[in-house]
Amino acid sequence: MRVGFIGTGSMGSMLVRAFSRRNDPNLQIVACNRSREKLDHLVETFPTLEIAERPQEVAALCDLTFLCVKPKDARLLLPELGFTLLPDQHLISINSALTIQELEGTLSCKVTKIIPSITQEAASGVILTMFGSRMTDSDRAMMSAFLRMIGQPFETKEEQLRICSDITSCGPAFYSFIIQEFTQAAVRHGQLSPETAQYLTVEMLQGLIDLVKNQNFSTAQVIQRVSVPGGITEAAMQVLRPAVSGMFDDLFETTKEFQHQHNKH
Ligand SMILES: NC(=O)c1ccc[n+]([C@@H]2O[C@H](COP(=O)([O-])OP(=O)(O)OC[C@H]3O[C@@H](n4cnc5c(N)ncnc54)[C@H](OP(=O)(O)O)[C@@H]3O)[C@@H](O)[C@H]2O)c1
C-alpha cells in the first residue's frame, strides 16, 4: 500500500516517522513539502521515503493521502486535489478547522478526519477519528486497523471534537507543564537533582497509569487509599483542592472561546 503525506511540518513529519518506524514491507511512504529541507532531513533517517515534487503527485500515487498543512493552505490545495483524487482513493485530513462536510463538498474521494497527538511519536495515545459519509463499514475497519499501527483510534463526533482534542492532543502539553511545576518545586524543596526528581515523577506516573489501566483502580480509590484522614497526604490535599478546583473549567472555556473566535475569521 502507498501512503502519502502532504506537509511534513511538526505533525506531518511526526506521522511519517511513526509509520516509517514500523518497517512494514507492505507500506511505501511518499511525502512532499513546500520547502525542501524538512524532506531532506526525513530522508536522512528514513532512506526508503519516496519524495514527490507536488501535492497532486502524492495524491495521484497513493491509496491513502494525509493532508498535514495548516487550514489556510489546505483550503488553497483542496480544489486542485479534487481534480486528482478518484472516488476509490482516500484523503485523511488532520485539521480540526476543516469539517467533513467541507472536505466532501470539494472532493469525490473517501474522507476521514483525524486529530493525532504527539504521543504517536511513541506509537501510543489516542487518534481521534471521524469518518465521512462515503466510508463503508469495511473502509472504516481498514482505516482503524491502519491507524492502530501508531496509536489507538477513537471515533468521535465533530460536536465533541474540541473537548476531545483538548484531552488527547493539547493534554500532553498541559500535563507536561504540571509535571514541570511539580518536579521543579521538588528540586527547590528537597535538595534533589532535576534528573532525580524527573525520574521519580515519571516512574510514579507510570505506576499510577498501571494501577488505573491494568488494575481497574478508579482515581477516587487511589485518593482514598493514599490520602488517609489525619495523614500527611490529606494535609497536602488541602493545599491542592482550592488551587486546582475550577482551573480546568477556565482552561476548557479558553479553548472553546479561542476556537469560536478563530472560526469566525
Ligand atoms: N501541533 C499539534 O499538536 C497538532 C495536533 C493535531 C492536529 N494539528 C493540526 O495539524 C495541522 C498542521 O500542523 P503542524 O503543527 O504540523 O503545522 P506546520 O509545522 O506548520 O506544518 C505544515 C507544513 O505544511 C507545509 N505546506 C504548506 N503548504 C503546502 C503545500 N501547498 N504543499 C506542500 N506542503 C505545504 C509547510 O511547509 P513549509 O516548510 O514551507 O512551511 C509545513 O511544513 C494544523 O492544522 C494543526 O491544527 C496539530
PDBQT file of the ligand as one rigid body, heavy atoms in Angstrom, charges set to zero:
ROOT
HETATM    1  N1  LIG A 301       0.596  20.511  16.589  1.00  0.00    +0.000 N 
HETATM    2  C1  LIG A 301      -0.248  19.619  17.054  1.00  0.00    +0.000 C 
HETATM    3  O1  LIG A 301      -0.114  19.046  18.152  1.00  0.00    +0.000 OA
HETATM    4  C2  LIG A 301      -1.440  19.235  16.202  1.00  0.00    +0.000 A 
HETATM    5  C3  LIG A 301      -2.218  18.144  16.594  1.00  0.00    +0.000 A 
HETATM    6  C4  LIG A 301      -3.270  17.755  15.784  1.00  0.00    +0.000 A 
HETATM    7  C5  LIG A 301      -3.548  18.448  14.612  1.00  0.00    +0.000 A 
HETATM    8  N2  LIG A 301      -2.800  19.533  14.265  1.00  0.00    +0.000 N 
HETATM    9  C6  LIG A 301      -3.129  20.252  13.020  1.00  0.00    +0.000 C 
HETATM   10  O2  LIG A 301      -2.212  19.822  12.023  1.00  0.00    +0.000 OA
HETATM   11  C7  LIG A 301      -2.067  20.837  11.033  1.00  0.00    +0.000 C 
HETATM   12  C8  LIG A 301      -0.605  21.025  10.747  1.00  0.00    +0.000 C 
HETATM   13  O3  LIG A 301       0.011  21.487  11.937  1.00  0.00    +0.000 OA
HETATM   14  P1  LIG A 301       1.604  21.499  12.109  1.00  0.00    +0.000 P 
HETATM   15  O4  LIG A 301       1.826  21.892  13.526  1.00  0.00    +0.000 OA
HETATM   16  O5  LIG A 301       2.199  20.246  11.593  1.00  0.00    +0.000 OA
HETATM   17  O6  LIG A 301       1.963  22.724  11.107  1.00  0.00    +0.000 OA
HETATM   18  P2  LIG A 301       3.390  23.062  10.436  1.00  0.00    +0.000 P 
HETATM   19  O7  LIG A 301       4.506  22.607  11.316  1.00  0.00    +0.000 OA
HETATM   20  O8  LIG A 301       3.331  24.494  10.014  1.00  0.00    +0.000 OA
HETATM   21  O9  LIG A 301       3.407  22.137   9.133  1.00  0.00    +0.000 OA
HETATM   22  C9  LIG A 301       2.694  22.414   7.976  1.00  0.00    +0.000 C 
HETATM   23  C10 LIG A 301       3.587  22.011   6.803  1.00  0.00    +0.000 C 
HETATM   24  O10 LIG A 301       2.841  22.096   5.617  1.00  0.00    +0.000 OA
HETATM   25  C11 LIG A 301       3.720  22.525   4.577  1.00  0.00    +0.000 C 
HETATM   26  N3  LIG A 301       2.919  23.075   3.484  1.00  0.00    +0.000 N 
HETATM   27  C12 LIG A 301       2.130  24.169   3.459  1.00  0.00    +0.000 A 
HETATM   28  N4  LIG A 301       1.542  24.323   2.251  1.00  0.00    +0.000 NA
HETATM   29  C13 LIG A 301       1.988  23.285   1.493  1.00  0.00    +0.000 A 
HETATM   30  C14 LIG A 301       1.742  22.887   0.153  1.00  0.00    +0.000 A 
HETATM   31  N5  LIG A 301       0.931  23.582  -0.662  1.00  0.00    +0.000 N 
HETATM   32  N6  LIG A 301       2.360  21.793  -0.310  1.00  0.00    +0.000 NA
HETATM   33  C15 LIG A 301       3.192  21.055   0.494  1.00  0.00    +0.000 A 
HETATM   34  N7  LIG A 301       3.468  21.390   1.766  1.00  0.00    +0.000 NA
HETATM   35  C16 LIG A 301       2.856  22.502   2.266  1.00  0.00    +0.000 A 
HETATM   36  C17 LIG A 301       4.583  23.553   5.252  1.00  0.00    +0.000 C 
HETATM   37  O11 LIG A 301       5.772  23.729   4.508  1.00  0.00    +0.000 OA
HETATM   38  P3  LIG A 301       6.910  24.838   4.853  1.00  0.00    +0.000 P 
HETATM   39  O12 LIG A 301       8.109  24.036   5.228  1.00  0.00    +0.000 OA
HETATM   40  O13 LIG A 301       7.112  25.615   3.595  1.00  0.00    +0.000 OA
HETATM   41  O14 LIG A 301       6.376  25.697   5.955  1.00  0.00    +0.000 OA
HETATM   42  C18 LIG A 301       4.834  22.912   6.625  1.00  0.00    +0.000 C 
HETATM   43  O15 LIG A 301       5.985  22.094   6.635  1.00  0.00    +0.000 OA
HETATM   44  C19 LIG A 301      -2.740  22.084  11.608  1.00  0.00    +0.000 C 
HETATM   45  O16 LIG A 301      -3.992  22.279  11.001  1.00  0.00    +0.000 OA
HETATM   46  C20 LIG A 301      -2.929  21.753  13.067  1.00  0.00    +0.000 C 
HETATM   47  O17 LIG A 301      -4.068  22.359  13.614  1.00  0.00    +0.000 OA
HETATM   48  C21 LIG A 301      -1.733  19.915  15.022  1.00  0.00    +0.000 A 
ENDROOT
TORSDOF 0
